[in-house]
Amino acid sequence: MSDHTPGPLLTHPALSASLPEADLIRFGHHGSVDVAMRILRLAGRDTSAVRMTEYDIADPFWLLRAGELDVMVAKFGVREPDLVTSRVLALDPRAAVVGVGHPLAHCASVSVEDIADFAVFGPPGMFPPDIWDEVVPRHTPSGLPLRRAHRFSAVPEMMRLVTEGTAVHLSVLSVADVAPPAVRVVPVHDLPPAPVTLAWRRGDVPAHVLEFITAAEARASQ
């Protein structure tokens, strides 16, 4: 079972004075903060309107289901019956995370077929297996298997194995925003980009949160 302790809060310094608690949007994200900020801008909001919390990738929907979040950034397809997702708000291109000494580290871009030569990661914790199959496909388009030889236990451990050259992680390009200096994030040119949406609990969304979602969708469709 994963540790469900919420991550540190990223909030505007004047948050407590700017909005009453009931009007805040409790907003979950993982990885690049820039992706979350892009959605805030689409909705015409800034960080004074939200309390941002980084969720645990090992059980990404736990805080949402526990009522600790109102809405969260989701990537790839979410097919959870108790959750609803917005229309696609952005696209996050695919990438391979490799150590600086890895044979692929200095490529301008790589094919997913190249990744089949190296060990990759299986899903972390309680991450939905069907979504992980989009993150790390079981096979390349030509039919080569991707060897999920490593357990994705936590981001620091994943980065350690990548840095050592033991594994390659298939991810999204925005992970470059949070990658340590000892890794390279190389675009993968033959996988479709990850759709970025918002997710929330079915039938359980306050009016001000629904306004936020609707505004982001409207701007994204322009």
N, C-alpha and C positions, 0 to 999 in steps of 0.2 A: 504494500500500500504506500502511496506517495505521501510526502509531507504536505499538508494542505495549509500551512501557515502562509497568509498573504505576504507578498513581497512589499518592498518599501513603496510608500506613496509618493507620487510626483505631482505636486500641486502648486498653483500660483501662490506667491507669498501673501497676497491680500485675500486669499480664499475665504477665510473665516469671516472677514468683514464684508465680502462682496455678495454672498448669497446665503440664504438660510439653508440648513441641511436638507430640508425637504425638496428644495429646488435644484440640488446638485445632481449631475449625471455621474453615476458610479461606473466608470469606463475601464474595461479590461483590455490589456494588450500583451503581446509577447514579442521579444526581439526588438526590431528597430522602432524607436519612438517616432521617427520621421513618418512612418506609415500611419501611425495613430494621429499625428499632427495633421497629415494631409486630409484625413477624414474630418477632423475638427474644422479645418478651413472650408471643406465642402459644405459643412453644416452651418457655416457662418459663426462658429464659436471659437473661443480661445480657452486656455487652461483655467481661467477664472470660473468657468461654467462646469468644470468636471473635476472629479477625483480620479486620478489615473492609478491603476494598480496592475502590476505585472502578474499574470497568472502562471501557474505551474504547467509546463508542457507535458508532464507525465500524467496529468488528469485535467485537461484544459477547460472542461465545462463545470468543474466542481464548484467554483466560487459563484458562477451564474446560477446553478441549480440550488445552491445554499442560500440564495437571496442576498449575497454579499456584493454582487454586481447587477447593474440594470441592463447593460449591453456590453458586448465585447467584440473586438476585431477577430474575425475568423478568416482562415485561408484554406483554399481547396474546397471540396464539396462537403457540406455538413448535412448529414441525413439522420439526425437524431429526432425521433418523433415528438419529443417534448419541447423542441426548440424551433424557432423561426429564423430565417435569414433574409436579409435585404437583397435587393438586386445588386449586381456587381458594381462596386464603387471604384475599384482600381485593379490593376494587374501588376503582379510582382514576378519579373522574369526569373527563370530557373538558373541555378548556379551549383557548382561543386566547390566544397570547402576542403582545401588540401593544405598540407604543411609547406613551408617555403622551400624545402628541399625536394619536394615531390616532383616526379617527371612532368606532371601537368601544370605545375605552378606558374610557369612563364608563358603558357599558351594564351592567345588573345581570346579564344573560346574553345570549347571541347564538345564532342558528341557524347550522348549518353552511352553509345556503343563503346567509347573509350573507358567508361566507368566500369564496365563489366570485367575489366582486367584486375580490379582491386576490390577488397572487402569493403562493404558498406554496413549500415546499421539497421537493426530491427527496431520496432516501435518501442517508445519509452512507456513504462508503467501501464496506465490504463488508457493510453491514447487509442482512439478508435482504429481498429485494423484496416477498415475500408478507406479511411482518410490516409493512413500511412501508405497504402498501396498507390495513392496518387503522389505522395511525397517521394517515396522510394519504390518505383514500380518493381514488380517481381521479375519482369523480363524487359529487355530492350525491344524496340520495334522490330528488329530482325530476329528476335527469339532467344537471344543470349540471356541466361539467368544472371540476375544481380545477387551476389552472395551476401546475404545479411548475416555476416559472421560475428558482429559485435552487438551487444545489448546497449541501447541508448539509455543509460541510467540517469544522467544529468548533463546539462550543457558543459560544465567545466571538465567532466570526464571525457565527453565527446571531443572537446577541443584538445585535450591532452593526447588522445589517441591519434587525432588528425595531425597534430604537431609532430608527433613521433614518426609519422609516416606509416602507421599501422593500419589506418583506415581512411576512407574518403566519405564525406557526408554530402548527400544530395539535398539541396536546400533551395533557398530563394536568394535573389541578388541583394535584397535589403539586409541580409545578415552581415554584409560588409560593414554596416554601421556599428556593429557591436563585436566584430571579430578582433581578436588580439593580434599584435604585430607578427607573431610567429606563423600565421596562416595566410593563405591567399584565397580569395573568393573569385572563381573563374566562371564566366557565363557558360551555360549549357544551351547550345543553339537549336537543338532538335527536340526539346520538350516544351509543351505549351506552358505559358506563364500561369502562375497560381492566381485564380480569382480571389479578390479581397472583398469581404462582405462584413456586415454587422450581424451578430446573432443575439437573440434574447429569448426569454422563456415564453412559451405559447400561452396566450391569454393573460399575461401578467406584465403589462408595460404601462407605467404612469404616463399621463398625457404629455408632460414636458419631455419625456424620453421619446415618445412617439413623434413629437414635433421635430426633435433632433434627427431622428432616423429619416423622416420624410424630407427634411431640408437637405440632408446629405444625398439622398437618392435623386431629388430634383436637380441639384447642381451637377451631379455626376452624369445625368442623362443629357445635359446641354451640349 
